[in-house]
Every structure is written in C-alpha cells, then in structure tokens.
Amino acid sequence: MTSRTWERPSGTEIVYERPRSLTDVVTHYCPGCTHGIAHRLVAEVIDELDIRERAVGIASVGCSVLAYKYFDVDMLQAAHGRAPAVATGVKRVRPETVVFTYQGDGDLAAIGTAEIVHAAMRGENLTVIFINNAIFGMTGGQMAPTTLVGQETTTSPGGRRPQRAGYPIRVCEMISVLDGAAYVARQALSSPQSIARAKKAIRKAFEAQLEERGLGLVELLSSCSVNWKMSPGDALRWIETHMVPVYPLGVFKDWTEAGAEAASSPVRPAAGGSDGAERRGEAAG
C-alpha cells in the first residue's frame, strides 16, 4: 500500500490547530457538550503563557474524569470533590509548578465545597476551572446544588422546589468574599463573544497564580444538552435565557487595581429574588 501525505490545497489557510497542551485523543463527551470548548481554552492559555512544562492538572470525578487523557500536561486524578486538596499538596511540595483543577458543579459545589472554600480561605496559589451546567451529568441527570429553581431533573421530575431542596448555590459570590481569593469570574460558553471573554478570564486566573496572588477561580456556564433533553443549539440559548439571570456574568474579584474597581459593583440577578428564579426555572421545564 502506498502511503499518501496530505497537502493543504493552494489558496487556503489554516484556521484551526490543536493546542500543544491537548492530546489527539477523541473525547468521550456527548454531542453539544461544551467541555471540549473549555478544554481548548485552558490548553490555549497554557500554551500562550508558555507554562506547559510546568503545568500540573488535577482531574475531578464527573464527566471530566478522563481529563487526564485529553490534556497533554502532567495530570493527577483526585477523589470526588478533593481536587483543591490534591492541588494544594502538589503546589506546596513543588511550588515551581503551575497547578490547576478542572471540576464540575456536582464535584466542586456539592461534595467538594469544604475543599474549595478552605483553599480560597488559605489563599492557595492555584487556578480552578469550574464547570457549571446545573446538573449531575455523568450519573444520569440528577439535581445538583446549581440546578435552577423549577428545573426538572431525574431526581426532581416536578422541578426543583426550594422548600425541599433549597436554592441554587452561587459559587463565585461565595468565594469572592474570602481574603485568599485573588481573582474570581464567571463567564459563559454560549456564543463566540462569551467564549472569548471566558478565555480572558482563564488567562487572568493563571496569571494570579504566576504572580503568587492567591487562588483564581473561573466559573464557566456550560451546556448539558443530553440531560437537559434539548438540541445543542437550544441548550446554548437556554444558558443565556435561564442560567445567566440566576448566575450573572462578570468579574467578582480582581487583585489588580483596575480590576478591583471594575469588580466593585458586580452584576446581580434582577429584583424578585427566588420568585423570579422560580419562574425562570419553571419556564424551562
């Protein structure tokens, strides 16, 4: 058999190249899932900051449990919710490394709340990538701490009811008030414009670590079209119409002088509190 080498047709240009910090392994994520976009953004930032040889990633339990197969950097696997604790150990033993965790809401915002709160309280020099898709994805679409009021899941078929399950937890708002947090931001992966803003936030979170300012956390509003029972396009629109009103986008804390001024008045949900959130969730159901 004669081998053939692919050649780029004349008159064309390369518009996409795989970041060096990603492997060529095909991911296991469902069609329409935005985990792949988040992976690429993290890898691009690692490449652009030229920290690939120093980077250490901590994979969490959840849909991203196989992240160690996709990031072409040193990776460790943590028990459910314990990624910040594992990352703390790595960073303290090897302070020259650039350590990041990649965690979903069923990991960080549920069983892992103690770890992320105390890592931020201690001011650990870590970067945390937090994927919020308002549901437990890997285990079958159960209600998560981030599930919207009124949102239907396999464990809340009638919609989340605050009287029984409480209200969605806003991680950025919680972490940003801790003195050890240097940079806290929330962006969405729902449009090219919002994805560009997400990348800038991820870069800033890594820069906080490089400057030894403390913990940097970026929350990314993401889609789970399969468990939401929507088409990929509808899922992206649902992020903007239902998630963003409950989880406002923006920078909640920034250690830089200019950033601190911009973050002094973060955008909050519209007046109406839980009632407004409940109406939004029920409209989605």
C-alpha positions as CSV (number, residue, x, y, z in Angstrom):
1,M,0.0,0.0,0.0
2,T,1.4,3.4,-1.0
3,S,1.4,6.0,1.8
4,R,0.0,9.4,1.0
5,T,0.8,12.7,2.6
6,W,-2.0,15.2,2.9
7,E,-1.1,18.6,1.4
8,R,-3.1,21.8,2.1
9,P,-4.8,23.0,-1.1
10,S,-3.5,26.1,-2.6
11,G,-5.4,29.3,-1.8
12,T,-6.5,28.1,1.6
13,E,-5.3,28.9,5.1
14,I,-5.1,27.1,8.4
15,V,-7.8,28.5,10.7
16,Y,-7.6,25.8,13.5
17,E,-4.7,24.0,15.0
18,R,-4.8,21.8,18.0
19,P,-3.1,23.4,21.0
20,R,0.1,21.7,22.1
21,S,-1.3,21.2,25.5
22,L,-4.1,18.9,24.2
23,T,-3.6,15.3,23.1
24,D,-5.1,14.0,19.8
25,V,-7.4,11.6,21.7
26,V,-11.0,11.8,20.7
27,T,-13.1,12.9,23.7
28,H,-15.9,10.9,25.1
29,Y,-18.2,13.9,25.6
30,C,-21.7,13.9,24.3
31,P,-22.6,15.9,21.1
32,G,-23.2,19.5,22.0
33,C,-21.3,19.3,25.3
34,T,-19.2,22.4,26.0
35,H,-16.5,20.5,28.0
36,G,-14.4,20.4,24.8
37,I,-14.5,24.1,24.4
38,A,-13.4,24.6,28.0
39,H,-10.6,22.1,27.5
40,R,-9.4,24.0,24.4
41,L,-9.5,27.4,26.2
42,V,-7.4,26.1,29.1
43,A,-4.9,24.4,26.7
44,E,-4.6,27.6,24.6
45,V,-3.9,29.7,27.7
46,I,-1.2,27.2,28.9
47,D,0.4,27.4,25.5
48,E,0.3,31.2,25.3
49,L,1.8,31.6,28.8
50,D,4.5,29.0,27.9
51,I,3.9,27.0,31.1
52,R,3.2,23.6,29.6
53,E,6.4,22.0,31.0
54,R,5.4,23.3,34.5
55,A,1.7,22.7,34.4
56,V,0.0,20.1,36.6
57,G,-3.7,19.4,36.2
58,I,-6.0,17.8,38.7
59,A,-8.9,15.9,37.2
60,S,-12.1,15.6,39.2
61,V,-14.8,13.0,39.3
62,G,-17.7,13.6,36.9
63,C,-17.9,14.0,33.1
64,S,-14.4,15.4,33.2
65,V,-13.0,12.3,35.0
66,L,-11.0,11.4,31.9
67,A,-9.4,14.9,31.5
68,Y,-6.0,13.3,32.1
69,K,-6.4,11.7,28.7
70,Y,-7.1,15.0,26.9
71,F,-4.6,17.5,28.5
72,D,-1.0,16.9,27.3
73,V,0.4,18.0,30.6
74,D,1.2,16.2,33.9
75,M,-2.1,15.1,35.3
76,L,-3.3,13.6,38.6
77,Q,-6.7,12.1,39.5
78,A,-8.4,13.3,42.7
79,A,-11.2,11.6,44.6
80,H,-14.6,13.2,44.3
81,G,-14.5,16.8,45.4
82,R,-10.9,16.7,46.6
83,A,-9.1,18.3,43.7
84,P,-8.3,21.5,45.6
85,A,-6.8,19.4,48.4
86,V,-4.7,17.4,46.0
87,A,-3.7,20.6,44.1
88,T,-2.6,22.2,47.4
89,G,-0.3,19.2,48.1
90,V,1.3,19.4,44.7
91,K,1.8,23.2,44.9
92,R,3.3,23.1,48.3
93,V,5.7,20.3,47.6
94,R,6.6,21.7,44.1
95,P,6.0,25.4,44.3
96,E,7.6,25.9,40.9
97,T,4.7,24.1,39.2
98,V,1.5,25.8,37.8
99,V,-1.4,23.8,39.2
100,F,-4.9,23.9,38.0
101,T,-8.1,21.9,38.9
102,Y,-10.9,21.1,36.4
103,Q,-14.1,20.5,38.3
104,G,-17.8,20.2,37.6
105,D,-20.6,21.5,39.8
106,G,-21.5,18.1,41.0
107,D,-17.9,17.9,42.3
108,L,-16.9,21.3,43.4
109,A,-20.3,22.7,44.5
110,A,-21.5,19.5,46.2
111,I,-19.2,17.1,47.9
112,G,-16.2,19.4,47.4
113,T,-17.5,22.6,49.0
114,A,-15.2,22.3,52.0
115,E,-12.1,21.9,49.9
116,I,-12.7,24.8,47.6
117,V,-13.8,27.2,50.4
118,H,-10.8,26.4,52.6
119,A,-8.3,26.5,49.6
120,A,-9.6,30.0,48.9
121,M,-9.6,30.9,52.6
122,R,-5.9,29.9,52.8
123,G,-5.0,31.8,49.7
124,E,-3.5,28.8,47.9
125,N,-1.8,29.7,44.7
126,L,-4.0,27.6,42.5
127,T,-6.2,28.0,39.4
128,V,-9.6,26.5,39.5
129,I,-11.7,25.9,36.4
130,F,-15.3,25.3,37.5
131,I,-17.9,23.9,35.0
132,N,-21.5,24.8,35.9
133,N,-24.1,23.0,33.8
134,A,-26.7,23.0,36.6
135,I,-27.0,19.2,36.7
136,F,-25.2,16.0,37.5
137,G,-24.1,14.9,34.0
138,M,-22.2,11.7,34.3
139,T,-24.5,9.9,36.7
140,G,-27.8,10.4,34.8
141,G,-29.0,14.0,35.1
142,Q,-29.8,14.3,38.8
143,M,-30.4,17.6,40.6
144,A,-27.2,19.4,41.5
145,P,-26.6,22.2,44.0
146,T,-26.6,24.5,41.0
147,T,-29.9,23.3,39.5
148,L,-32.3,26.2,39.0
149,V,-35.5,26.5,40.9
150,G,-38.2,24.8,38.9
151,Q,-35.7,23.0,36.7
152,E,-36.7,19.4,36.0
153,T,-34.1,16.6,36.6
154,T,-34.3,12.8,37.1
155,T,-34.5,13.4,40.9
156,S,-36.7,16.5,40.7
157,P,-39.2,15.5,37.9
158,G,-41.6,18.2,39.1
159,G,-38.9,20.8,39.2
160,R,-36.6,21.9,42.0
161,R,-38.6,23.2,44.9
162,P,-36.8,25.4,47.5
163,Q,-39.0,24.1,50.3
164,R,-37.4,20.6,49.8
165,A,-34.0,21.2,48.1
166,G,-33.1,24.8,48.8
167,Y,-31.8,27.3,46.3
168,P,-29.0,27.3,43.7
169,I,-25.6,27.9,45.2
170,R,-23.7,30.8,43.7
171,V,-20.0,29.8,44.0
172,C,-18.4,33.0,42.6
173,E,-20.3,35.2,45.1
174,M,-19.3,32.9,47.9
175,I,-15.6,32.6,47.1
176,S,-15.1,36.2,46.2
177,V,-15.6,37.4,49.8
178,L,-12.7,35.3,51.1
179,D,-9.5,37.2,51.5
180,G,-7.4,34.5,50.0
181,A,-9.2,34.7,46.6
182,A,-7.3,36.8,44.1
183,Y,-9.4,36.5,41.0
184,V,-13.0,35.3,40.7
185,A,-15.0,35.5,37.5
186,R,-18.0,33.9,35.8
187,Q,-18.4,33.6,32.0
188,A,-20.5,31.5,29.7
189,L,-19.7,29.2,26.8
190,S,-22.8,30.0,24.8
191,S,-21.5,32.3,22.0
192,P,-18.2,33.2,20.3
193,Q,-18.2,36.5,22.1
194,S,-18.8,34.9,25.5
195,I,-16.2,32.2,24.8
196,A,-13.6,35.0,24.1
197,R,-14.4,36.6,27.4
198,A,-14.1,33.2,29.1
199,K,-10.6,32.7,27.7
200,K,-9.5,36.1,29.0
201,A,-10.8,35.2,32.5
202,I,-8.9,31.9,32.4
203,R,-5.7,33.6,31.5
204,K,-6.2,36.1,34.3
205,A,-6.7,33.2,36.8
206,F,-3.5,31.6,35.7
207,E,-1.7,35.0,36.0
208,A,-2.9,35.3,39.6
209,Q,-1.1,32.1,40.3
210,L,2.0,33.1,38.4
211,E,2.2,36.3,40.4
212,E,1.5,34.4,43.7
213,R,-1.5,36.5,44.5
214,G,-3.7,33.6,45.7
215,L,-6.5,31.5,44.4
216,G,-8.0,32.2,41.0
217,L,-11.4,30.7,40.1
218,V,-13.3,30.9,36.8
219,E,-16.8,29.6,36.6
220,L,-18.0,28.6,33.1
221,L,-21.7,28.3,32.5
222,S,-21.9,25.2,30.3
223,S,-24.5,23.1,28.5
224,C,-25.6,19.5,29.0
225,S,-28.0,19.1,26.1
226,V,-28.5,15.3,26.6
227,N,-29.6,15.6,30.3
228,W,-31.4,18.8,29.6
229,K,-33.2,17.0,26.8
230,M,-32.6,19.8,24.3
231,S,-30.8,20.1,21.0
232,P,-27.3,21.6,21.2
233,G,-28.5,24.9,19.8
234,D,-31.4,25.1,22.3
235,A,-29.1,24.3,25.1
236,L,-26.8,27.2,24.3
237,R,-29.7,29.5,24.2
238,W,-31.0,28.1,27.5
239,I,-27.7,29.2,29.1
240,E,-28.4,32.8,28.1
241,T,-32.1,32.9,28.8
242,H,-32.2,30.9,32.0
243,M,-28.8,30.4,33.6
244,V,-27.3,33.9,33.2
245,P,-30.2,35.6,35.0
246,V,-29.5,33.4,38.0
247,Y,-25.8,33.3,37.6
248,P,-24.8,36.8,36.4
249,L,-21.6,37.1,34.4
250,G,-18.6,39.2,35.2
251,V,-15.6,39.6,37.4
252,F,-16.4,39.4,41.1
253,K,-12.9,39.9,42.4
254,D,-9.6,41.0,40.8
255,W,-6.4,41.6,42.6
256,T,-5.2,44.3,40.2
257,E,-6.1,47.9,40.9
258,A,-8.1,48.4,37.6
259,G,-9.7,45.0,38.1
260,A,-10.8,45.8,41.6
261,E,-12.5,48.9,40.5
262,A,-14.4,47.0,37.8
263,A,-15.4,44.3,40.2
264,S,-16.6,46.6,42.9
265,S,-20.2,46.5,41.6
266,P,-20.8,43.0,40.1
267,V,-24.0,42.5,38.2
268,R,-26.6,40.8,40.4
269,P,-29.8,38.9,39.4
270,A,-32.8,41.0,38.7
271,A,-35.1,42.1,41.6
272,G,-37.6,39.5,42.6
273,G,-35.2,37.0,44.3
274,S,-36.3,33.4,44.5
275,D,-39.7,34.1,42.9
276,G,-38.1,35.4,39.8
277,A,-35.7,32.4,39.7
278,E,-38.5,30.0,40.2
279,R,-40.5,31.5,37.3
280,R,-37.4,31.2,35.0
281,G,-36.9,27.6,36.0
282,E,-40.5,26.6,35.5
283,A,-40.5,28.2,32.1
284,A,-37.6,25.9,31.2
285,G,-39.3,22.8,32.5
